[in-house]
Amino acid sequence: MRPFSHLITAANRLINLLEICNSPSQIYQIQAQLIVQNLYPDTDIAYHFITACQSLGLTDSAHLLYSQIQTPNVFICNTLIKAFSHTQSPLKSISIYTQMHKNSILPNHYTFPFVLKAFSDLRDLKRGQCVHNQIIKMGHFNDIYVQNSLLNVYASGGNMDLCRKVYDEMPQRDVVSWTVMITGYREAGKFDDALVAFEKMQYAGVVPNQVTMVNALSACSSFGAIGMGIWIHGFIKRRGWVVDVILGTSLIDMYGKCGRIEEGLAVFQSMKEKNVFTWNALIKGLALAKSGQEAVWWFSRMVQEGVKPDEVTLIGVLCACSHSGLVQMGQQIFSTILDGIYGFSPAIKHYACLVDLFARSGYLEEAFKIIKEMPFEPTKPVWGAFLAGCRAHGNLELSEFAAWKLIELQPENSSYYVVLSNLYALMGRWGDVEKVRMLMKERGLKKNLDLTHKATAFSSHRKDEERQERLETKHTDRELGTQKPGSRDNIVCLFVCLHCHDLQPGRPCQDISTPSTHMWARIKELLSLSSHQDLSVGQVMQISQGEAVSTNVLGVSQLSLVHVQNLSQLRLILLHYRRKEMRLFVLAGSHVNRNKLELELFLVQASKHSLRRRGEYASVDLHCRRTV
């Protein structure tokens, strides 16, 4: 019989081999030695063996050994849970965690991050919450790695309320905490919240990493926040970061979607390495900018450089041709897809682009023929593109046909009924208008108003050059900056719609000087409206610097109404108003771009947060109304 000391020597030798093992073949040789020398029950060897398997991705071998251990310890379980959490089998991580409870193996703070990662991958909020409760009971909630993992569970599951609750309870937050919040808000479609979180991250002094920047840039792309996107690009330059494929693609996508494709092209040309996603971002940006010929040129360059286009690439090129009226070029490109040159057949999205290409350019019969002959059932994008082209070119009969097809596809979408009703009204078919309205009523549908929770604006008539000059010279950033904080002679340039109240349709704008008492009555009436469908063109009114302003309007101690033209005005306004209680109504005219307006309001909120931190004032309510 072999001496016991020989087993110890053999075990130590195998452990040393496992620590330097770097190939599957070596693992299998060591596994054979474990079987021959009957060393499986040794938990120390098992731990090192499972660790080596985990580093090489040999999870099946690790799990086989684990199943033969009668009493595995928490370290072995943690290692195997970690191994499976990085594979396509997250359920096995959860299974091992469940077995730990059955075998009375107490988890530690290293166990939970990997178990929670499995729940994140599975989008399993319910069981994730159960583990959350166990974490609290076992006293592991204060571990920042556990907290970040909980954030990721709720964010990946789309429950940002629970995610924010965990976030607020964290005594300390690192870059991972902030990045998870920003990513969660972005994936939930709350792009403004994502950018606010990114702004607060800067105030907290936490340096973002590349993942943070990519998600913040994605939020900028979707929100149209070009100012923040430019700031992020500047931050990357100041830090001396290398703009790799991922970061560069995000920058190009942001610039393209925000209408600054020239800057995106500069980023593209400065990149040393590019992949198909980088090319796609550039081509889509050029398509949005209606630079069809340039998009086609870069597509040709892409093919010449040996980058294989994918389905998204061809969608971008076809959209570029459609937006620029390049019908013949678009046809040729679609033919190359049909010929299988790029290794795939046209999908329904490519046919939708082709229909849009013809319909947008007025070739309605050709577009209709494509719809009838394509090898797919027409979908919402197909009929939507066809309807848009028919309406643009005044073909009411085909528009009616397309609208009914859309209603068949989505009978719960009230906007299609509204389009159809408007078409019948244009055709003078008032009986059919009433039938559509009755159909909506029968199906419990109502006309939806396109109102945001934050921004609404009243529009005004176009002013002649003289009046515009008077407004711009009287209300300037320079004049605002010279006033003392707290003064009552506030600058207010307010665009208000009175069309639906006293004025008759088409009545010209009145003089700027309107009695302030009359104005306050109108303002009070307008601001009391929760929603309005018919706000349109109306009177331009102004509270001039010399007029007395009531301080009891709408039941608040201090009220100011400001029409903004640019970001610098908003910042000066915030610096100017440092009262302890005040309500600031920001109204924007129809000439203010919606995305730009949202960005300005976001930056105002960020500035407000900064001023609050310095204790300069208590609160400012921001309101902005916008008509449909």
N, C-alpha and C positions, 0 to 999 in steps of 0.2 A: 504494500500500500504506500502511496506517495506521502511524504511528510506534509503537514499543514503549511509549513514555511514555503514549500514549493508552490502551493496554490497562491499564496500572497505574492510571491515573486512573479508568477505568471499573470496575476491580475494587474500588478503594477506595470508590467511590460506591455500588456494590451491597452491599458489606459494611456501610456505614453505614445503608443502607436496611434490611438484614436485622436490624440491631440494634434498630431502632425499629418493625419490622413487627409488627402486632397483629391481622391478619385473614387468613383463607385466600386471599381475592382478591388481596391484595398479594403473598402468597407465589407465587401462580400467575403474576403479572405479572413478578416477579423471575426466576422459573424460565424464562419465555420469553426474557428478556434474556440469561440465561446461555447458552441454546441459540443465539440469534442471534449473540452475540459470541464464541461458542466458548470460554467460560471454565470449562467443566466440569472439565478436568484440574487446575485450581488448587485445591490441597488447603485453602488458607486460606479461600477462598470456600465450598468444600464443607463445611468444618467449621461455618461460621456459618450456612449454609443448613440443614444437618441440625439444628443447635441450634434455629433458629427453627421448623422443622417439628415438632421434639419438643415445644416449648413450646405449640404449637397443636394437637397431637395428629394431625398429618398424617404418620403414619409411612410410608404407602405412597409419598408423594412423596420422603421422605427415603431410603427404601430404593432407589427408582429411581435417584436420583443416585449413591448408594453403589455400585450395581452397575456404573456406568460409569467408576468411578475405578480405574485399573490398580494403583496402589500407595497405598492408604489408610493413613494413619498411625494410631497408637494412640488419638489424641484423637478422630478421626472414628469409629473402632470403638466407643470407650467411649460416645460420645454416642448412637449408634444402639442399642447394647445397652441403655442406660438407657431410651431411648424405648420399645423393645419390652417391657421388663420391667414397664412400667406399663400394658400393654394386655392384651387377652385372647389374645395370641399369644406367650407366653413362649418357645416353641420357637424362634422367630426370633432371640431373644437368644442362645440356645445355639448356633444355626447360625452366627451371626456370630463367636462366640467360637471355634468350631471352625475357621472360615476363617482367623482370626488365626494359629492354630498352623500351618495349611497354608502360609500366606504368610510364615511366620517373623516375625510381628509379636509382639514380646514384651509380654505384659500387664503393667500396673502395678497399684498398690494401689487405683486408682480403678476398675479393670475388675471385680475380683472381687465386690464387694458386689452389683452388679446382676446378674451371672451367677448368683450364689448365690440371689438373690431369685427368679430364674426356676426354679431347682431347688426352692425352697421352695413356689412356686405349684403345681408339678407333683408335689409329694411324692416326688421322685426322690432317694432316699437313696443309691442305689448310685453314680450319677454325681456326686452331691454329695460323696461321700467321695473320688472320684478327683480332683476339683478341690481338695479339702482337702489331698491329698498334693502337688499341684502348688504350692499356696500355701506349704507348708512348704519345698519344694525351692527356690522362688524367693525365699524370705526375707521374705515379706509377712505372716507369721502374727502378728507383734507389733502390727499395726495394729488398733486397737480396732473400727473399722468393719468390717473383714474378720472379726474374731472374733465380733462381734455377728451378722453375716450367717451365719456357720457355726452359731452357736447356733440361729438361726431355721430353718436347713435341717433340723437334727436334731430340733428341737422340733416343727416342722410335720409331720415324718415319723413322729412318735410314739416316737422312740428317745431317751428321756430319759437313758439310761446314757451314750451318746456325747455328748449335750448337756452332761451334768454333767462329763464328762471335759474337754471344751473349756473349760467354765466354770472348773474348778479350775486350769487352766493359764494363765488370764488374770491378768496381774500387776495390772491395774486393771479396775474394772467401773463402768460408768455406769448411768444410769437405764434405758437400753435393755436392757442386759445382764440386770438384775434382772427387768425386765418380761417379757422373752422366757422366762426360767426360770419365772416365776410362771404365765404363759400356757400354757407347755408342760405343766407339771404339772397345771394345771386341765383342759386338753383331754385329757390322758391319764387323767383320773379320779383322779389322786393329789392329792386336795384338801388333805389334811393336809400334804403336802410343799409345796404351793403356799403355804399359810399360814405354814409354818415359814420358807420363803424370804422371804416378805413381812416377817416378824418380823426376820429377820437383816438385811434391807435397812435397817430402822430403826436397828439397831445400827451398821451401816456408815456411817450419816450421809448416805445417799443419799435425796434428796427424791423421792417418787413423783410421777408425773404422772397425768393423767386415765385414760390407758389402763391404768396399773398399778392404779389404784383400781377400775376396772370389773372387771378380772380377779380382783382380790382379793375383791371383793364377790360375784362369781359363785362363787368357791370357798367363801366363807362360806355362801352359799345352799345349795350342794350338801352341805356338811359340817355344817350346822346350827350354825355357830360364831357365835352371836348376839353374844357378848362382843366378838369381833374386829370384827364388823360395826358395832356401836355405836361402837367406838373409831375406825373409819374415818370414820364419819359425823361424829364430833366433830372429827377432823383436818380434814375438809373445811370445817367451820364455822370452826375456828380460823384456817385459811389464807384465809378469805374467798372461797373459790371460788364461782363461780356454778353452781348446780345446774341444768345444762342437761338436755335430753331424755335423753341417753345416761346421764349420771350419775344423774339422778333415777329413771329406769326401773330401773337396777341397784339402787338403794337400796330402792325399793318391792318389787322381786323378792326381795331378801334378807330384808326384814322379813316379807314374806308367807310365805316358805318356812320361816322360823324361828319362826312363830307369834306375831309381834308386828305384826299388820296395823294396829293403831291408829297406831303410829309411821309405818308405810308410808302410811297415809291422810293423815297430817299432811304428809308429804313431797309427796304428790300434790297436795294443796290449795295448797301453797306454790309450786308450779311455774307459771311464766308460760306456758310452751309445752309442749304434750303431743302425742304422736302415738299411733297405734294400738297400738304396743308398750307405751306407758305405761299405757294403759287396760287392755290385756291383763294386765299384771303386777298391777294392782290387783284385777281381777276374779278372777284365779287365786288371789291371796292370800286374798280373801274366801271363795272356794270351799274352800280348805284350812282356813279357820277355821270352816267350816260356817255361814257367815252368808249363806245363800242369798237371803233376801229383800233384804238390802242389796246383794248382787251384782247381782240383777235390777234394782234401782233405779238403780245406777250404769250398768248396761248401757243402760237407757232414757235416762239422762242423756247418755250417749255418742252415741246416735242423734240425740237432740235437738240436740246441739251440732254436728251435721254430720260427725262422724267415722265413716267407713264401716267397719263391723266386718269382720274377715276370718275365716277358718276357725278360727283359734286362739281368737278371741274367743268364738265360739259353743260351742266345746269347753269353755271355762272356765265359761260361763253354765250349760250343761247339767250340768256336774259340780257346780256350786254347788247347782242344784236337786236333783240326786241325793243329795248329802250332807245336805241339809236336808229331804228328803222332800217337796219341792214337785212332785209328780207332774203335776198339772194345768198348772202354770206351765211346766214343762219340755216337756210335750206341745205347748203353744201356741207356744213358741219354736221347737221342731223343725218345726212346721207352716209357720212363716214361712220357714224354710230351704227346705222343699219347694216353696213358692210362688215361690222365686227372688227374694225381696225384696232380698237382700243381694248378688245377682249371682253366686251359685254354688250348685251342688247339694250335697246332703248327701254327705259322704265316709264311708268305712268307720269312721273315728274318731267321727263324729257318731252313727252307728248303735250303736257300742259304748257311747257315753254314754247313749243312749236305752234300750238293754238294761239297763244298770246302774241307770238311773232306776227302771225297773219292778221289776227283780229285787231291788234293795235294799229297796224298799218292800213286797215280798211279792207283787207281781203277777206270779207266775212264768209262768202260762199266757200272759199278754199278752206277756211278754218272749220266750217261746219262739216265739210267733207272729211277732214282729218278725224274729227270726233266720231263720225259714223264708221270710218274704216279702221280705226286703230284697234289693236288686239286686246284692249282693256275696256272694262266698263268705265264710262266717264265718272270722274270724282268731282268733289267740290272745287279744287283748284282749276280743273279743266273748264267746268261750266262758269266758274267765276271769271276766268280770263276771257271767255267768249262773251259773257254778259257785259263786261267792262268795255270791250271793243265795240259791241253792238250799240251800247248807249252813247259812246263817244262819237260814233259815226251816224247816229240818228236812225238806226234801223229798229223801230219799235216792235215790229212783229217778231223778229228773232230775239230781241231782248225779252219779250214776254215768254217765249218758249224756254229760254235759258233760265229765267226766274222761276218758272214752274218746276223745272228740273231740280233746281237748288232746293226748292221747298220739299220736293219728294225725298231728297237726300237728307235734309235736316228740317223736319217739320216743326221742331221746337225753336228754331232761330227766327226771331221776330223781324230781323233786319231785311230778310228776303221778302216778307209780306209788304213791308214798307216800300221797298224798291218796286215791287209789282203794282202796288197802289198808286205810286207816283207815275208809273208808266201809263196806267189806265187814265190818270188825270190828264196827262199830256195828250192822250189820244181822244179825250173828251168822252170817255166811256164811264160816266159817273155811276151808272148802275153796277158796273163791275168793281168800281172803287168801294161801293157800299158792301158788295159781296165779300171782298177781301177783308174788310174791317169786321164783318160778321164772322168770317171764318177764324180770324184772330181771337175774337171774343169767345167763340165756341171752344177753342183750344186753350183758352186761358192765357193768351199771350198779350203783352203790352209793349208799346214802343219804348225801346231803351234809349236813355239819354247818354251821350258820350261825355260824361263829366268825371273829372278826377277828384280824389278826395282832398287834393291840396290846391289845385290851380283852376281858377275860372277867371275870365276877363270879359269886360264889356268892350265892344268895338265902337269905332267912331268913323265919321265920314273922312274921306281924304281931304286934307286941308291944303289950301293954296300955299304957294311958297312964302308969301308975306306972313301969313298967320303962323306957319311952321317956324319961321325965323323969330317971330315975337315970342313964341313959347320957349324956344331953345335958348334965347338970350336972357329971358326973364328967370328961367329956372335952370341954373347951372350948378355943377359941383362946386365951383369956386364960391358962389354966393352962399351955398349951404354951409360950406366949411367955415365961413366967417361968422356965423351965428353962434351965440353962446348956448351951451347945453341947457335945456330946460326953458328956453324962450318960447313964448306963445305965438309969435309971428312965424308960424311954420310954413315952409314952402310946400304947396300942394298943387299938383297938376293932374286933375282927375278926368278920365274919359268915362262918361256915363251914358248908358243907353236909355233914352226916354221914349223911344219909338212906340213901345207898347203901352204907354201910359197916357200922355196928353197929345203928342205930336201926330200929325197925319202922315201916312206913307209918302215918302218923297219930299217932305218938307225940308228946306235947307237948314243947315246949322245956324243957330243964333249966335249973337256976339258972345265973346268970351265972358264979358262982365255980366254975371247973373247974381241977383240978390242972394246973399248967403243963407237967409232964412228959408227961401224957396228951395235952395240947393239941399240944405240939410233935411228937409222934408222928403225930397226925392231920394236922397241917399239912404235915409232910414227905411223908406219903403222898399227900395231895391235890395238892401242887405238883409231885410227880413224874409226875403223869398228863399225858401229851401231849394227850389228848383224852378226852372222856367224854360219853356220850349221855344218861345218866340222872341227872345232877346236878339236884336239885330242892330241896324244902323240908327244912330240917334244924335243927340246934341252934345257938343263939346262944352264942358263947363270948367270953371277954374276958380279956386279960392286964391285970391291974390295975396301978396305979402301984407298989405295994409289992412285987410279986413279982419274984423274981430271973429274969433272962432269960439264957438260954444264948447264948454268942457263937460257938459252933461248929456251929450248925444249918445243914444243907444245904451244909456244906463252905466257908462263907465266914466271913471274920473278923468282920464286923459285919452283923447282919440285923435289919431292923425291918419290921414289918407294920402298916399303918395303914389304917383304914377312914375314908374321907373323906366329908364331908357337903357341903362347898362349896369354892369356889375359894380363899377366904382361908386355910382350913386348909392347903391344899396349899402355898401360898406360905410360910406360917409354918414348915411342915415343912422345906421346902428351906433356909430361913434357919437353922433349928435344926440340921440335920445337915450339918456341915462337915468330916466326917472325910475322911481321904485315901482310904480304901477302904470302901465300904459298899454293900449291896444293899437297895433299898427296894421292898417289894412293896405296891402300892396295890390294895386290894380294895374293891369297891363292891357294895352290896346291890341287890336287885331294884328298890327304889324310885328308884334313880338313873337318870335318863333317859339312853338310849344316846348321843344326840347331845351332851348336856351333858357326859357322861363323856369322850367323845372330845375335846371342846373343852378340858376341864380338863387332860387329859393333854398336849394340845398346848401349853397355856400353861405347864405344868410344864417341858416340854422347852425352851421358850423361856427361862424363868427359869433353868433349868439352864445354858443357853448363856451367859446374862448373868453368872452367878456364876463360871463357868469363866474368863471373860475377866478377871475380877478376881483369879483365882488362889485362891479361897477353899476349893475342894476339887477333888479330881481327877475322881471319877466317881460317878455314882449311876445304878443300873439301875432302870428303872421297869417293873413288871410288873402286869398287871391281868387277872384271869380273869373270863370271863362265860359263864354257861350259855346254851344255846339256848332 
